[in-house]
Amino acid sequence: MPSELFKDRFNILYEESGLSQEDFGKKFKASKSQVFHWRNGSGEPDTRTLIEISTSCNVSVDWLVGKSNYRSPIITEAAHRTDDPSLELPEEARKSLEDFKKFICEKHGIRYN
């Protein structure tokens, strides 16, 4: 059973697009009739199309189907770095870092190589 929130949120995106039902449908490989059904709540797109709509309109799928009130997709970024910015430091600063690491390890009873 299609969700009332999907219909409302889909219509927001449809109106914001400024496209006709036919052109909106073409954008997502759907017929004008399918877009009509999505707009009036008598149907919903398949998962692939939901993802395409959400990506194209920069909204989360959860928002589009009514599972979240956060319209924008959540972007996950790594909380760690894979590069070593200390390599850009002068030699004296890098030595100070090594001395500090050795001090901390020894303080906590860890052998520092």
SVG drawing of the C-alpha trace seen along z (x, -y; Angstrom):
<svg xmlns="http://www.w3.org/2000/svg" viewBox="-4 -25 69 28">
<polyline fill="none" stroke="black" stroke-width="0.4" points="0.0,0.0 1.6,-3.3 2.5,-5.7 0.7,-9.1 4.0,-10.7 5.6,-9.4 2.9,-11.0 3.3,-14.3 7.1,-14.3 7.2,-13.1 4.9,-15.9 7.2,-18.4 10.1,-17.1 8.0,-17.0 6.8,-20.6 10.4,-21.7 11.6,-20.1 9.4,-22.3 9.1,-19.4 6.0,-18.0 4.9,-14.5 6.2,-13.1 9.6,-14.8 9.9,-13.8 9.1,-10.2 11.6,-10.2 14.3,-11.4 13.7,-8.2 12.7,-5.8 9.1,-5.9 5.9,-6.6 3.7,-9.7 1.1,-7.3 3.5,-6.0 4.3,-9.5 0.6,-10.3 0.1,-7.3 3.0,-8.3 1.6,-11.8 -1.9,-10.8 -0.8,-8.1 -2.0,-5.0 1.5,-3.7 5.2,-4.0 8.3,-3.5 10.5,-0.4 13.6,-0.5 16.0,-1.3 13.9,-4.3 13.4,-5.5 17.2,-5.6 17.6,-7.4 15.0,-10.0 16.5,-10.6 20.0,-10.9 18.9,-13.2 16.9,-15.4 19.5,-15.3 17.1,-13.9 17.4,-10.7 15.3,-7.7 14.2,-7.6 12.8,-11.1 11.1,-10.3 9.3,-7.3 8.4,-9.0 10.8,-7.2 12.7,-10.3 12.1,-14.0 15.7,-14.8 15.4,-15.7 19.1,-15.8 21.0,-12.6 23.5,-11.9 27.0,-11.9 29.4,-9.6 33.0,-10.5 35.9,-8.6 36.9,-9.9 40.5,-8.9 43.2,-9.9 45.2,-7.6 48.0,-10.0 50.4,-11.3 50.4,-15.1 53.4,-14.9 55.6,-14.1 55.2,-17.7 56.7,-19.0 60.3,-20.1 62.7,-17.4 62.9,-18.9 59.2,-18.7 59.0,-15.1 61.7,-14.2 59.7,-15.9 56.7,-13.8 58.8,-10.6 60.2,-11.6 56.6,-12.3 55.3,-8.9 58.2,-7.2 57.5,-9.1 53.8,-8.2 54.5,-4.6 57.0,-4.3 54.8,-6.1 52.1,-3.4 54.5,-0.5 54.4,0.1 57.7,0.9 58.3,-1.6 60.3,-0.4"/>
</svg>
